[in-house]
Amino acid sequence: MALRLLILLMVAFLFCIALGGGLCNVRCSLHSRPKVCIRACGTSCARCKCVPPGLLQATDACGRCYTDMPTHHNKPKCP
C-alpha cells in the first residue's frame, strides 16, 4: 500500500513538473533561491493539483491544501 502511494505521488509529481513546470518557473523566477522554490512548487503542484497564478502572491488561489502544507520546521512549504 505504501509503495503504491509513493509511486502515485511520484507520477503526480512528474506530471506536474511536465505540465506545471512552466507555471512553477514563472512563480519562482524572482525568488532568492529559485531551485528550492521550484522543487517546493512541484511538490505542492503534485499534492494539491494546483499552482497559483503570478509570482509570489495569490497563495490562497489553490485553497487550504496549498496554504496549509508545512515544512519540517512548521513553516509554509509552498511558495
DSSP file (Angstrom, degrees, kcal/mol; ACC not computed):
  #  RESIDUE AA STRUCTURE BP1 BP2  ACC     N-H-->O    O-->H-N    N-H-->O    O-->H-N    TCO  KAPPA ALPHA  PHI   PSI    X-CA   Y-CA   Z-CA
    1    1 A M     >        0   0    0      0, 0.0     4,-2.1     0, 0.0     5,-0.2   0.000 360.0 360.0 360.0 -45.2    0.0    0.0    0.0
    2    2 A A  H  >  +     0   0    0      1,-0.2     4,-2.4     2,-0.2     5,-0.2   0.889 360.0  51.1 -66.1 -38.6    2.8    2.5    0.9
    3    3 A L  H  > S+     0   0    0      2,-0.2     4,-2.5     1,-0.2    -1,-0.2   0.898 108.8  51.5 -64.6 -40.0    4.7    1.6   -2.3
    4    4 A R  H  > S+     0   0    0      2,-0.2     4,-2.3     1,-0.2    -2,-0.2   0.907 111.1  47.6 -62.9 -42.5    1.6    2.2   -4.3
    5    5 A L  H  X S+     0   0    0     -4,-2.1     4,-2.5     2,-0.2    -2,-0.2   0.901 111.1  51.3 -65.6 -41.4    1.1    5.6   -2.7
    6    6 A L  H  X S+     0   0    0     -4,-2.4     4,-2.3     2,-0.2    -2,-0.2   0.917 111.0  47.7 -62.0 -44.0    4.7    6.5   -3.3
    7    7 A I  H  X S+     0   0    0     -4,-2.5     4,-2.5     2,-0.2    -2,-0.2   0.911 111.3  51.3 -63.3 -42.7    4.5    5.6   -7.0
    8    8 A L  H  X S+     0   0    0     -4,-2.3     4,-2.5     1,-0.2    -2,-0.2   0.911 111.1  47.7 -61.4 -43.1    1.3    7.6   -7.3
    9    9 A L  H  X S+     0   0    0     -4,-2.5     4,-2.5     2,-0.2    -1,-0.2   0.885 111.5  50.8 -65.9 -38.3    2.9   10.6   -5.8
   10   10 A M  H  X S+     0   0    0     -4,-2.3     4,-2.6     2,-0.2    -2,-0.2   0.911 111.7  46.9 -65.6 -42.0    6.0   10.3   -8.0
   11   11 A V  H  X S+     0   0    0     -4,-2.5     4,-2.6     2,-0.2     5,-0.2   0.925 113.5  48.4 -64.8 -44.0    3.8   10.0  -11.1
   12   12 A A  H  X S+     0   0    0     -4,-2.5     4,-2.5    -5,-0.2    -2,-0.2   0.897 111.7  50.6 -62.4 -40.0    1.8   13.1  -10.0
   13   13 A F  H  X S+     0   0    0     -4,-2.5     4,-2.6     2,-0.2    -2,-0.2   0.936 112.4  45.5 -63.1 -47.3    5.0   15.0   -9.3
   14   14 A L  H  X S+     0   0    0     -4,-2.6     4,-2.4     2,-0.2    -2,-0.2   0.894 113.4  50.2 -64.2 -39.9    6.5   14.2  -12.7
   15   15 A F  H  X S+     0   0    0     -4,-2.6     4,-2.7     2,-0.2     5,-0.4   0.915 112.1  47.9 -62.6 -43.5    3.2   15.1  -14.4
   16   16 A C  H  X S+     0   0    0     -4,-2.5     4,-2.8     2,-0.2     5,-0.5   0.895 111.1  50.1 -66.0 -40.3    3.0   18.3  -12.5
   17   17 A I  H  X S+     0   0    0     -4,-2.6     4,-0.9     3,-0.2    -1,-0.2   0.912 113.0  47.7 -63.7 -41.1    6.6   19.2  -13.4
   18   18 A A  H  < S+     0   0    0     -4,-2.4     4,-0.2    -5,-0.2    -2,-0.2   0.941 129.6  20.5 -66.0 -47.6    5.9   18.4  -17.1
   19   19 A L  H  < S+     0   0    0     -4,-2.7     3,-0.3    -5,-0.2     4,-0.3   0.857 134.9  36.3 -92.1 -38.5    2.7   20.5  -17.3
   20   20 A G  H  X S+     0   0    0     -4,-2.8     4,-2.7    -5,-0.4     5,-0.2   0.489  90.3  94.7 -93.3  -3.1    3.0   22.8  -14.3
   21   21 A G  H  X S+     0   0    0     -4,-0.9     4,-2.6    -5,-0.5    -1,-0.2   0.876  84.4  51.3 -57.2 -40.1    6.8   23.3  -14.6
   22   22 A G  H  > S+     0   0    0     -3,-0.3     4,-2.0    -4,-0.2    -1,-0.3   0.890 110.5  49.2 -63.1 -39.2    6.3   26.4  -16.7
   23   23 A L  H  > S+     0   0    0     -4,-0.3     4,-2.7     2,-0.2    -2,-0.2   0.904 112.0  48.0 -67.0 -40.8    4.0   27.8  -14.1
   24   24 A C  H  X S+     0   0    0     -4,-2.7     4,-2.3     2,-0.2    -2,-0.2   0.881 109.2  54.1 -66.7 -37.1    6.5   27.0  -11.3
   25   25 A N  H  < S+     0   0    0     -4,-2.6     4,-0.5    -5,-0.2    -2,-0.2   0.917 112.6  43.3 -62.1 -42.6    9.3   28.6  -13.3
   26   26 A V  H >< S+     0   0    0     -4,-2.0     3,-1.0     1,-0.2     4,-0.3   0.937 114.2  50.4 -66.1 -46.9    7.3   31.8  -13.6
   27   27 A R  H 3< S+     0   0    0     -4,-2.7     3,-0.3     1,-0.2    -2,-0.2   0.851 118.7  37.4 -61.3 -35.3    6.2   31.7  -10.0
   28   28 A C  T >< S+     0   0    0     -4,-2.3     3,-1.2     1,-0.2    -1,-0.2   0.348  84.4 104.2 -99.6   5.2    9.8   31.2   -8.7
   29   29 A S  T <  S+     0   0    0     -3,-1.0    -1,-0.2    -4,-0.5    -2,-0.1   0.803  89.3  36.0 -62.1 -31.1   11.6   33.5  -11.2
   30   30 A L  T 3  S+     0   0    0     -4,-0.3    -1,-0.3    -3,-0.3    -2,-0.1   0.378  90.1 119.8-102.1   3.3   12.1   36.3   -8.7
   31   31 A H  S <  S-     0   0    0     -3,-1.2     4,-0.1     1,-0.1    -3,-0.0  -0.350  70.3-127.2 -68.5 148.8   12.7   34.0   -5.6
   32   32 A S  S    S+     0   0    0      1,-0.3    -1,-0.1     2,-0.1    -4,-0.0   0.769 109.1  31.8 -68.5 -24.9   16.1   34.4   -3.9
   33   33 A R  S  > S+     0   0    0      1,-0.1     4,-2.3    -5,-0.0     3,-0.4  -0.680  74.0 175.1-130.1  78.2   16.6   30.6   -4.2
   34   34 A P  H  > S+     0   0    0      0, 0.0     4,-2.7     0, 0.0     5,-0.2   0.820  75.9  53.2 -60.0 -36.4   14.8   29.6   -7.4
   35   35 A K  H  > S+     0   0    0      2,-0.2     4,-2.0     1,-0.2     5,-0.1   0.910 111.9  45.2 -67.4 -40.2   15.8   25.9   -7.5
   36   36 A V  H  > S+     0   0    0     -3,-0.4     4,-2.3     2,-0.2     5,-0.2   0.910 114.0  50.8 -65.5 -42.3   14.5   25.4   -3.9
   37   37 A C  H  X S+     0   0    0     -4,-2.3     4,-2.7     1,-0.2    -2,-0.2   0.912 109.6  49.5 -61.3 -44.7   11.3   27.3   -4.8
   38   38 A I  H  X S+     0   0    0     -4,-2.7     4,-2.4     2,-0.2    -1,-0.2   0.888 110.3  50.8 -65.4 -39.2   10.7   25.2   -8.0
   39   39 A R  H  X S+     0   0    0     -4,-2.0     4,-1.9     2,-0.2    -1,-0.2   0.932 113.8  44.1 -63.7 -44.9   11.2   21.9   -6.0
   40   40 A A  H  X S+     0   0    0     -4,-2.3     4,-2.5     1,-0.2    -2,-0.2   0.886 112.9  52.4 -66.2 -38.6    8.7   23.0   -3.4
   41   41 A C  H  X S+     0   0    0     -4,-2.7     4,-2.6     2,-0.2    -2,-0.2   0.899 108.3  50.9 -63.8 -41.1    6.3   24.3   -6.1
   42   42 A G  H  X S+     0   0    0     -4,-2.4     4,-2.3     2,-0.2    -1,-0.2   0.892 110.6  48.7 -64.0 -40.2    6.5   20.9   -7.9
   43   43 A T  H  X S+     0   0    0     -4,-1.9     4,-2.4     2,-0.2     5,-0.2   0.926 113.2  47.2 -63.9 -45.1    5.7   19.1   -4.6
   44   44 A S  H  X S+     0   0    0     -4,-2.5     4,-3.0     1,-0.2     6,-0.4   0.895 111.1  52.1 -63.0 -40.4    2.7   21.4   -4.0
   45   45 A C  H  X S+     0   0    0     -4,-2.6     4,-1.8     1,-0.2     5,-0.2   0.914 111.2  47.1 -61.6 -44.0    1.6   21.0   -7.5
   46   46 A A  H  < S+     0   0    0     -4,-2.3    -2,-0.2     2,-0.2    -1,-0.2   0.900 119.3  38.5 -66.8 -41.4    1.6   17.2   -7.2
   47   47 A R  H  < S+     0   0    0     -4,-2.4    -2,-0.2    -5,-0.1    -1,-0.2   0.895 129.9  28.2 -77.6 -40.3   -0.2   17.1   -3.9
   48   48 A C  H  < S-     0   0    0     -4,-3.0    -3,-0.2    -5,-0.2    -2,-0.2   0.554  92.9-133.2-100.9  -9.9   -2.7   19.9   -4.5
   49   49 A K  S  < S+     0   0    0     -4,-1.8     2,-0.3    -5,-0.4    -4,-0.2   0.859  74.7  94.3  58.8  37.5   -3.0   19.7   -8.3
   50   50 A C        -     0   0    0     -6,-0.4    -2,-0.2    -5,-0.2    -1,-0.2  -0.986  53.0-166.6-158.4 143.1   -2.7   23.5   -8.4
   51   51 A V        -     0   0    0     -2,-0.3     8,-0.0    -3,-0.1   -10,-0.0  -0.983  34.8-122.2-128.6 120.8   -0.1   26.2   -8.9
   52   52 A P        -     0   0    0      0, 0.0     7,-0.1     0, 0.0   -25,-0.1  -0.259  32.8-106.5 -60.7 148.7   -1.3   29.7   -8.0
   53   53 A P  S    S+     0   0    0      0, 0.0     4,-0.1     0, 0.0     8,-0.1  -0.322  76.8  14.0 -72.3 157.4   -1.0   32.3  -10.8
   54   54 A G  S    S-     0   0    0      2,-0.1   -28,-0.0    -2,-0.0     0, 0.0  -0.260  99.6 -48.6  82.4-164.2    1.6   35.0  -10.9
   55   55 A L  S    S-     0   0    0    -27,-0.1   -28,-0.1     1,-0.0   -29,-0.0   0.695 101.8 -34.1 -82.7-116.8    4.7   35.5   -8.9
   56   56 A L  S    S+     0   0    0    -28,-0.0     3,-0.2     3,-0.0     2,-0.1   0.253 113.7  82.7 -99.5  15.1    4.8   35.1   -5.2
   57   57 A Q        +     0   0    0      1,-0.2     0, 0.0    -4,-0.1     0, 0.0  -0.356  66.8  51.0 -98.5-174.2    1.3   36.4   -4.4
   58   58 A A    >   +     0   0    0     -2,-0.1     3,-1.5     1,-0.1     4,-0.2   0.808  53.0 154.5  58.6  39.4   -2.1   34.8   -4.5
   59   59 A T  G >   +     0   0    0      1,-0.3     3,-1.0    -3,-0.2     8,-0.1   0.786  68.6  63.9 -67.0 -24.2   -1.3   31.7   -2.4
   60   60 A D  G >  S+     0   0    0      1,-0.2     3,-1.2     2,-0.1    -1,-0.3   0.524  77.0  88.3 -77.1  -3.2   -4.9   31.4   -1.5
   61   61 A A  G <  S+     0   0    0     -3,-1.5    -1,-0.2     1,-0.3    -2,-0.1   0.751  91.0  45.6 -65.7 -23.3   -5.9   30.7   -5.1
   62   62 A C  G <  S-     0   0    0     -3,-1.0     4,-0.4     1,-0.3     3,-0.4   0.340 110.2-127.2-102.8   5.4   -5.3   27.0   -4.6
   63   63 A G    X>  -     0   0    0     -3,-1.2     4,-1.9     1,-0.2     3,-0.6  -0.244  48.3 -39.1  83.4-171.1   -7.1   26.7   -1.2
   64   64 A R  H 3> S+     0   0    0      1,-0.2     4,-2.7     2,-0.2    -1,-0.2   0.775 125.5  68.2 -68.1 -28.9   -6.1   25.3    2.1
   65   65 A C  H 34 S+     0   0    0     -3,-0.4     4,-0.3     1,-0.2    -1,-0.2   0.924 110.5  35.8 -55.3 -44.1   -4.1   22.3    0.6
   66   66 A Y  H X4 S+     0   0    0     -3,-0.6     3,-0.7    -4,-0.4    12,-0.5   0.916 121.8  43.3 -76.7 -46.1   -1.6   24.8   -0.8
   67   67 A T  H 3< S+     0   0    0     -4,-1.9    -2,-0.2     1,-0.2    -3,-0.2   0.784 115.3  47.4 -75.4 -26.9   -1.5   27.3    2.0
   68   68 A D  T 3< S+     0   0    0     -4,-2.7    -1,-0.2    -5,-0.2    -2,-0.2   0.370  77.2 115.8 -99.3   5.2   -1.5   24.9    5.0
   69   69 A M    <   -     0   0    0     -3,-0.7     8,-3.3    -4,-0.3     9,-0.5  -0.651  53.8-156.3 -77.7 117.4    1.2   22.5    3.8
   70   70 A P  B     -A   76   0A   0      0, 0.0     2,-0.1     0, 0.0    -2,-0.1  -0.523  10.6-130.4 -94.9 160.6    4.1   22.8    6.3
   71   71 A T    >   -     0   0    0      4,-2.3     3,-1.5    -2,-0.2     6,-0.1  -0.289  46.1 -89.0 -85.6-176.9    7.8   22.1    6.1
   72   72 A H  T 3  S+     0   0    0      1,-0.3    -1,-0.0     2,-0.1     5,-0.0   0.733 132.4  54.0 -66.9 -20.9    9.6   20.0    8.7
   73   73 A H  T 3  S-     0   0    0      2,-0.1    -1,-0.3     3,-0.0     0, 0.0   0.170 121.1-109.4 -98.7  16.3   10.2   23.3   10.6
   74   74 A N  S <  S+     0   0    0     -3,-1.5    -2,-0.1     1,-0.2     3,-0.0   0.787  77.3 129.0  61.9  32.9    6.4   24.0   10.6
   75   75 A K  S    S-     0   0    0      1,-0.1    -4,-2.3     2,-0.0    -1,-0.2  -0.749  74.6 -76.8-106.7 161.3    6.8   26.9    8.1
   76   76 A P  B     -A   70   0A   0      0, 0.0    -8,-0.1     0, 0.0    -9,-0.1  -0.396  41.8-162.9 -60.4 127.7    4.7   27.3    4.9
   77   77 A K        +     0   0    0     -8,-3.3   -33,-0.1   -11,-0.2   -10,-0.1   0.896  62.9  77.0 -78.7 -41.7    6.1   24.9    2.3
   78   78 A C              0   0    0     -9,-0.5   -37,-0.1   -12,-0.5   -41,-0.1  -0.512 360.0 360.0 -85.1 135.4    4.6   26.3   -0.8
   79   79 A P              0   0    0      0, 0.0    -1,-0.1     0, 0.0   -20,-0.1   0.476 360.0 360.0 -74.6 360.0    6.0   29.4   -2.5
